[in-house]
């Protein structure tokens, strides 16, 4: 036997309501039929419970999920930053300048983005702050309404900004992001080619530029072998930017799929498995094997 002091009792089965709120005047049919909540509400601080089973489970704190464009816009709205007309250009600028990389729907901070953010936080801590941005938005609204003189706003803001910029120009170090070296050998000079960025995205370039101007398309391997020829499957994009996965030896091998392949083989037929939402499934017709990812 053990005694349970219940102020709030919550589990995967039922929970005890501390405050009725609107439920004191309104309840739907599901609330009336919830037997679990009725049981919880019948318990008190003096209730004596019997322990039938103790389940040992270990839970680890999960890191916060990556932002998507939708969740980032929602956060900006909650913080009072920006306007609906500025959200799309802001995100496009972050991606275009390679501060973040978009993978499927998730936005991942790049090495360049991390370096720039650290520099800005060190040099302009008062400006790189959500409260400053939200407050500035509010002040600009009041300028538009005629309640604040824009000259007074600039007079209060500019001196500190000018001082911070002047100090940053003298003290900030130049940060160089090293090129990512690949195992692809330049057939013209024998050097290992590096990942470069252009208007159309990543490509491979020779580090010997300008003496050697050799370039190649960048093929991002995903660590899975092609089921048709055994070579690596790489990430590719259509002309409209949609991601798909195909064999690196295209056009000699024409294997391709819209879903991301995984290393695990189908336990039923040995075929290639791909991601489908929160599940993985065999791509062989007639197999139909599906399991939780």
C-alpha positions as CSV (number, residue, x, y, z in Angstrom):
1,X,0.0,0.0,0.0
2,X,1.1,3.6,-0.5
3,X,-0.4,7.0,-0.1
4,X,-0.6,9.4,-3.0
5,X,-0.9,13.1,-2.4
6,X,-2.9,14.4,-5.3
7,X,-2.9,18.0,-6.3
8,X,-2.6,17.3,-9.9
9,X,-2.8,13.6,-11.1
10,X,-1.7,13.1,-14.7
11,X,-0.8,10.1,-16.7
12,X,-1.3,8.6,-20.1
13,X,-4.6,7.2,-18.9
14,X,-6.4,10.2,-17.3
15,X,-5.8,13.5,-15.6
16,X,-7.3,15.4,-12.7
17,X,-8.7,18.8,-13.4
18,X,-7.6,21.5,-11.0
19,X,-9.8,24.3,-12.3
20,X,-13.0,23.8,-14.3
21,X,-12.8,27.0,-16.3
22,X,-15.4,27.1,-19.0
23,X,-16.2,23.5,-18.3
24,X,-18.2,24.7,-15.2
25,X,-20.9,26.0,-17.6
26,X,-20.3,23.9,-20.7
27,X,-19.5,20.3,-21.4
28,X,-19.9,18.2,-24.5
29,X,-20.8,14.6,-24.8
30,X,-17.2,13.4,-24.8
31,X,-16.5,15.1,-21.5
32,X,-19.6,13.5,-19.9
33,X,-18.6,10.0,-21.1
34,X,-14.9,10.3,-20.0
35,X,-14.7,7.6,-17.4
36,X,-11.0,8.1,-16.8
37,X,-11.6,11.7,-15.7
38,X,-14.5,10.7,-13.5
39,X,-12.2,8.3,-11.7
40,X,-9.5,11.0,-11.3
41,X,-11.9,13.5,-10.0
42,X,-13.2,11.1,-7.4
43,X,-9.7,10.9,-5.8
44,X,-8.6,13.2,-3.0
45,X,-5.5,13.8,-0.9
46,X,-6.6,11.1,1.6
47,X,-7.3,8.4,-1.0
48,X,-5.4,5.1,-0.5
49,X,-4.4,3.3,-3.7
50,X,-3.0,-0.2,-4.3
51,X,0.1,-0.7,-6.4
52,X,-0.6,-3.4,-8.9
53,X,2.3,-2.9,-11.3
54,X,5.4,-0.7,-11.5
55,X,6.6,0.0,-15.0
56,X,10.2,1.2,-15.3
57,X,10.6,3.6,-18.2
58,X,13.5,5.9,-19.0
59,X,12.7,9.1,-20.9
60,X,15.3,11.5,-22.4
61,X,14.7,15.2,-23.1
62,X,14.4,15.7,-26.8
63,X,15.9,18.7,-28.5
64,X,13.4,21.2,-29.9
65,X,12.3,20.5,-33.4
66,X,13.8,22.4,-36.3
67,X,11.9,25.4,-37.6
68,X,9.8,25.0,-40.7
69,X,8.8,28.1,-42.7
70,X,5.3,27.8,-41.2
71,X,6.5,27.4,-37.6
72,X,9.0,30.3,-38.0
73,X,6.3,32.6,-39.3
74,X,4.1,31.6,-36.3
75,X,6.9,32.4,-33.9
76,X,7.6,35.8,-35.5
77,X,3.9,36.6,-35.2
78,X,3.8,35.6,-31.6
79,X,6.9,37.8,-30.9
80,X,5.4,40.8,-32.8
81,X,8.3,40.8,-35.3
82,X,7.7,41.7,-38.9
83,X,4.5,41.9,-41.0
84,X,2.8,39.3,-43.3
85,X,4.3,41.1,-46.3
86,X,7.9,40.7,-44.9
87,X,7.8,37.0,-43.8
88,X,8.4,35.5,-47.2
89,X,11.2,37.9,-48.2
90,X,12.9,37.4,-44.8
91,X,13.0,33.6,-45.2
92,X,14.0,33.8,-48.8
93,X,17.0,36.1,-47.9
94,X,18.1,33.6,-45.1
95,X,18.1,30.8,-47.7
96,X,19.7,32.8,-50.5
97,X,22.6,34.0,-48.3
98,X,23.1,30.4,-47.1
99,X,22.5,31.3,-43.4
100,X,20.0,28.4,-43.3
101,X,19.6,25.3,-45.5
102,X,16.2,23.9,-46.3
103,X,16.0,20.1,-46.0
104,X,12.5,18.8,-46.9
105,X,10.4,21.2,-44.7
106,X,13.0,21.8,-42.0
107,X,15.3,24.8,-41.8
108,X,18.9,24.0,-40.6
109,X,21.3,26.6,-39.6
110,X,24.5,26.5,-41.7
111,X,28.1,27.0,-40.6
112,X,28.0,30.4,-42.2
113,X,24.8,31.3,-40.4
114,X,26.2,30.2,-37.0
115,X,29.3,32.3,-37.6
116,X,27.4,35.4,-38.6
117,X,24.9,35.1,-35.7
118,X,27.8,34.8,-33.2
119,X,29.5,37.9,-34.6
120,X,26.2,39.9,-34.5
121,X,25.4,38.8,-31.0
122,X,28.9,39.8,-29.8
123,X,29.0,43.2,-31.6
124,X,25.3,44.2,-31.4
125,X,23.7,42.5,-28.4
126,X,21.1,45.2,-27.9
127,X,19.9,45.1,-31.5
128,X,20.0,41.3,-32.2
129,X,17.3,40.8,-29.7
130,X,13.6,39.9,-30.2
131,X,12.5,42.6,-27.7
132,X,14.3,45.3,-29.5
133,X,12.8,44.3,-32.9
134,X,9.3,44.1,-31.5
135,X,9.7,47.4,-29.8
136,X,11.0,49.0,-32.9
137,X,8.0,47.7,-34.9
138,X,5.7,49.2,-32.3
139,X,7.4,52.6,-32.4
140,X,7.3,52.6,-36.2
141,X,3.5,52.0,-36.0
142,X,3.2,55.0,-33.7
143,X,5.2,57.1,-36.2
144,X,2.8,56.1,-38.9
145,X,-0.1,57.1,-36.7
146,X,1.5,60.5,-36.0
147,X,2.0,59.8,-32.3
148,X,5.8,59.8,-32.4
149,X,8.1,62.1,-34.4
150,X,10.4,60.0,-36.6
151,X,13.3,62.5,-36.0
152,X,13.1,61.9,-32.3
153,X,13.1,58.1,-32.9
154,X,16.3,58.4,-35.0
155,X,18.0,60.7,-32.5
156,X,17.4,58.2,-29.7
157,X,18.5,55.2,-31.8
158,X,21.3,56.4,-34.1
159,X,24.1,57.4,-31.7
160,X,24.3,54.0,-30.0
161,X,24.1,52.3,-33.3
162,X,26.9,54.4,-34.8
163,X,29.1,53.8,-31.8
164,X,28.6,50.0,-32.0
165,X,29.3,49.9,-35.8
166,X,32.5,52.0,-35.4
167,X,33.7,49.6,-32.6
168,X,32.8,46.5,-34.6
169,X,34.7,47.7,-37.7
170,X,37.8,48.0,-35.6
171,X,37.5,44.9,-33.4
172,X,35.7,42.2,-35.4
173,X,37.9,39.7,-37.0
174,X,37.4,38.4,-40.5
175,X,35.7,35.0,-40.5
176,X,36.5,32.6,-43.3
177,X,34.4,29.6,-43.9
178,X,36.6,26.9,-45.3
179,X,35.4,25.1,-48.4
180,X,34.1,21.5,-47.9
181,X,36.7,19.1,-49.4
182,X,35.3,16.1,-51.2
183,X,36.8,12.8,-52.3
184,X,36.1,13.7,-56.0
185,X,39.4,14.1,-57.8
186,X,39.8,16.8,-60.5
187,X,40.8,15.0,-63.7
188,X,42.6,18.0,-65.0
189,X,45.0,18.7,-62.1
190,X,44.6,15.9,-59.6
191,X,43.4,18.0,-56.6
192,X,40.4,17.1,-54.4
193,X,37.5,19.2,-55.6
194,X,35.6,21.4,-53.1
195,X,31.9,22.4,-52.6
196,X,31.2,25.8,-54.0
197,X,27.9,27.8,-54.1
198,X,26.4,29.5,-57.1
199,X,23.1,31.1,-58.2
200,X,21.7,27.6,-58.8
201,X,23.0,26.1,-55.6
202,X,26.0,23.8,-54.8
203,X,28.5,22.6,-57.4
204,X,32.0,21.1,-57.3
205,X,34.9,23.4,-58.2
206,X,38.7,22.9,-58.3
207,X,40.6,24.6,-55.5
208,X,43.3,25.5,-58.0
209,X,41.1,28.3,-59.5
210,X,42.0,30.4,-61.5
211,X,44.8,28.1,-62.8
212,X,42.3,25.3,-63.1
213,X,38.6,26.2,-63.8
214,X,37.2,22.7,-63.8
215,X,33.7,22.3,-62.3
216,X,31.2,19.5,-61.9
217,X,27.6,19.0,-60.7
218,X,27.4,18.5,-56.9
219,X,25.9,15.0,-56.1
220,X,25.0,14.6,-52.5
221,X,25.2,11.0,-51.5
222,X,22.7,9.7,-48.9
223,X,24.6,6.5,-47.9
224,X,22.3,4.1,-49.7
225,X,23.2,1.9,-52.7
226,X,21.2,1.8,-55.9
227,X,19.1,-1.4,-56.1
228,X,19.6,-1.7,-59.8
229,X,23.4,-1.2,-60.3
230,X,24.9,-1.0,-56.8
231,X,26.3,2.5,-57.1
232,X,25.4,5.4,-54.7
233,X,22.0,7.0,-54.6
234,X,22.3,10.8,-54.7
235,X,20.0,13.7,-53.9
236,X,18.8,15.5,-57.1
237,X,16.5,18.4,-57.9
238,X,14.1,18.9,-60.7
239,X,14.2,22.2,-62.7
240,X,11.5,23.6,-60.4
241,X,13.6,22.7,-57.3
242,X,11.7,19.6,-56.2
243,X,13.9,17.0,-54.5
244,X,14.1,13.4,-55.7
245,X,16.6,10.6,-55.4
246,X,18.4,8.9,-58.2
247,X,21.4,6.8,-59.1
248,X,24.7,8.7,-59.5
249,X,25.4,6.9,-62.8
250,X,22.4,8.5,-64.6
251,X,21.8,8.2,-67.6
252,X,23.4,4.8,-67.6
253,X,21.1,3.8,-64.7
254,X,17.7,5.4,-64.6
255,X,16.6,4.5,-61.1
256,X,14.8,7.3,-59.2
257,X,12.3,7.8,-56.5
258,X,10.5,10.7,-54.8
259,X,10.8,9.2,-51.3
260,X,14.1,9.2,-49.5
261,X,15.7,5.6,-49.4
262,X,16.9,4.2,-46.1
263,X,19.8,1.7,-45.5
264,X,17.5,-0.9,-44.0
265,X,16.5,-3.7,-46.4
266,X,13.0,-5.1,-46.6
267,X,12.9,-8.1,-44.2
268,X,10.3,-9.8,-46.5
269,X,11.9,-9.5,-49.9
270,X,15.3,-7.8,-49.4
271,X,14.2,-4.9,-51.5
272,X,14.9,-1.1,-51.1
273,X,12.9,0.6,-48.3
274,X,11.9,4.3,-48.5
275,X,10.5,6.9,-46.0
276,X,6.8,7.5,-46.2
277,X,5.8,10.0,-43.5
278,X,6.5,8.3,-40.1
279,X,6.8,4.9,-41.7
280,X,9.2,3.1,-44.0
281,X,7.9,0.9,-46.8
282,X,9.3,-1.5,-49.5
283,X,9.2,0.0,-53.0
284,X,8.8,-3.4,-54.8
285,X,5.4,-3.8,-56.3
286,X,3.6,-6.7,-54.8
287,X,5.6,-6.8,-51.5
288,X,3.6,-4.2,-49.5
289,X,5.8,-4.4,-46.4
290,X,5.4,-1.3,-44.1
291,X,6.7,-0.6,-40.6
292,X,7.1,2.3,-38.2
293,X,10.2,4.3,-38.8
